[in-house]
Amino acid sequence: MPSGRHRLDEYISDDPIKEVRWGQHLAESSPVPQAMVARVDFLDPHLEERLDIYHSLPNVTAVREHLGWDVTNPKRRFATRPDLLTDPFWQRGLGALRRYNFKCGLEIFSPQIPDLLKVVRLYPDLGFTIALLGWPLDLSTAGYETWLQDLKELSQCENVCAAISAIECIFGLDWRADFVGPWILSLIEMFGPKRCMFGSHLPISKLSFGFDRLYDAYQHIVGEFSQDEKDHLFRKVAADWFAIP
């Protein structure tokens, strides 16, 4: 099902511009079509200068900011502050994307979905990628119900696309397909196969079961889907959303 098309994400480098230029060089010499997602900080005083540089690189088609903030675990705090999604200055920086044709990935934990929903509604003309199934932290039955309700509202926003990846980050290195499956199927039911995409999270996923077992699990989970729906989930949505050259 995977078509040979790939996305290249940033690796939280200390020098994102140098990293993306390196990635562009690799993309130009690769026979595999690629798109890059570049790191961004919407409070950066030099934000537009950085976006201009990204815009000059043909394989950069999206930007991403890590906003995950776990109130109970200091080790799971990617953002500089817990309130960025509600900060008007941060929101103003996000609005700068209107001058570019970038998709925007905002990596959050599931308790932050209500604040994310407000941002998505504030910018209906921007395309937002939601990573890691909305990254649920509470995997209990009650946690699932809360995650489900919050994502249902978010899924009503047509400018949002959901990425299903980094399974090991959510469910642990020894994840089981029978436990993961209902979460994935619920997400696809909400967003639809034409707004969901499968991803691997390589090379980190090698610490778990690796690529083959992960994609075997994906194919088993959506085994009853039509061929067209599978094509969207495994290939077409990512190719179209990220405008893979």
N, C-alpha and C positions, 0 to 999 in steps of 0.2 A: 504493500500500500504506500509506504513512503516513496516519494518520486525522485529522490536525489536532490531536491531543492532544500536549502538550509538557511537558517537564521544564525547570525553570529552576534551574541550579546556581549556587553561589556563585562569586565571582570573586576569592577570596583578599583580601578587603578588610581594611583596618586596623580597621574597625568592623563586624564581621559582623552585630551586632544591628540597627544602623541600615540596613545593606544589605538584610537580610531584611525589615524593615518596609517599605522602599522597594519590594522585590519583591512583597510582599503587596498594596501599593497598586496596583501594575501589574496583578497578577493579578485583582483585583476589578474593574478597569475593562476587562479584556480579554474578547473574545467567545470566545477559545480556552481550553479547560480546561487548567489548569496545576497542577503540583506543584513544590514547592521543596525543594532539598537544602541545608541550612544548615551552615555551617562550625562545627566543634567542636574542642575540645582537651580530651582526657580527663584531663589533669593540671591543668586550670584549677581553682583553689580556689573559684571561683564557678560551677562547672559546673552544679549543679542549678538555680541562679537563671537561668542562660542557657537551660537546657532548659525551664524553666517558661515563659519568654518565647516560645520557639519553639513550645511546645505551645499557647500562646494564639492563634497565627496559623494559621488553618484550612488554608492551602495548604502549610504546612511539614509534610512527611510523612517526611522522612529527614534524617539528619545525615551529615557526612563529615569525615574527617581525612586529611590528606596525610602519609603515612609513608614515602614513597619515599626510599631511601638507597642511592646507588651508591658502593660502596667505592673505585672507581677514578676516579670523576669528581666532584670537589667541586661542580661546577655543577649536578649532578643530585641534590641532597640537599634534600628538602622538609621533613623532620622536624628537630626540634631535636637529636635524638640517634639513633644507629643501633639502640638496644636497646629502644625503647619497647614493642614487641610482647611482650617478655618481662618487662617491669617490672611487679611486682605492684601497685604504686600506680596505674599506667596501667590495668591490667586491672580494678582496683576501680572506677575512674571509668567504664570501659566498662559495667560491671555496672549503673550507674545507669540505663541505658536500659530496664531491666526495668520501670521505673515509667511508661514512656511507650510509645507505639505507633509508634515511629520505626524505619524501616529504617536500617542502618548501612553506609555506604560507607567502606572502608579502601583507600586508593590506595597500592599497593606495587609494587616491582619484582620480577620473577620469582625472583631468588635469595632473596627474603624469604618465598616461599610456604610453606616448611616451618614457619616461626614463625607465620605467619598461620593455618595449619591447626590448630595447637595452640590458638590463641585461639578459632577457630570451634567446635572441639570442646568447649572450656570453657564456651561459651555457646550450647548447642543451641536455646535458646528465643528467640534473637535472629536477625533476618534480616540477612544480610550481602550487600552488593553488591560484586562484584569488578570493578573498572574496567579498561579497556584490554586485555582478554584476559589479564589477569595481568601485563601490561607486560613482555614478553620483552626482554632487553637483548642477548642473544647470538642472532643470527639465522642462525647457521651450522647445519649438520646436527646437530652435537653439541648445540648450544644448544637446538634444537627438541626433541630427544629428552629432554633434562633437563626442559624446560618441560612437555612432554607428561606425563612420569611424575609430576611434582609436582602438576599440575592434575588428574590422574586421581584422586589421593587426595582432593583438595579437592572434586571433583565428587561424591564419595560422600556428602557432607554435604548433606542436604536443605534446610538453612537458608541455602544460598548460591545467589545468582543472578548470572549473568555478563553484563556489559555489553560490547558490541562497538562501540567508538567510538574517536575520536582516532587514526585510522589513521596520520595524518601524524606523530604523535609517536613511533610505534613504527617505521614503515617509511620515514620520510622524506617530504619534500614531493612528491617525484616517484615515489611508490609505484606499483606495478603490480598490477593485479587478479590476474594469473596467479600472482604470488608471494604475495600476501596471502591468496588463496582457500584454500589448504590449511590455513593457520593457523586461519582462521575455521571451516572445516568440521570440523576436529579438535576445536575448542572446543565446537561444537554437538553433535557426536557424543558428547562426554563428558557435557555437562550436559543435553542434550536441548533441543528447540525450546521447551519449556514453562518453561525456566529460563534462557533467553538473550534478550537484547533488543538491537536495533540502535539506535545513536545517531549523531549527526553531529559533535559538538564545535564547533558554531558559537559565536562567529564565527571561532575560530582556524582552522577548516578552510578558510576563505576564502583563507588564505595558501597552500593547496595547490590542489586541484581544485574545491573548493566542494561544495555540497550535491547538486546534480543528478548530477554524475559519480560521487560517492560512493554515492548510493543506486541508481544504475544498476548499479554494480559489485556492491553487495549483492544486488540482485535477480538479477543474472546468476549469482552464486556459488551462490545457493540456488534456481536455476531449476528443478531437478528435484524440489524439495520439494512436498508437497501444499499446497493452498490453506489448509487449517487450520493447518499448520505455519508457513506464511508469515505468516498473520494473527497468530499468537502472537509471532513474531520481530519483526514490524514494528509491532505495536500492543498486543495484549492483555497480554503479559507486563509491559510498562512500565506500562500502565494499572492492572493489578491490583496489581503489586508496590508502586507508589508511591501507590496509592489516589487516583488523579487524580480530583478532584471533578467 
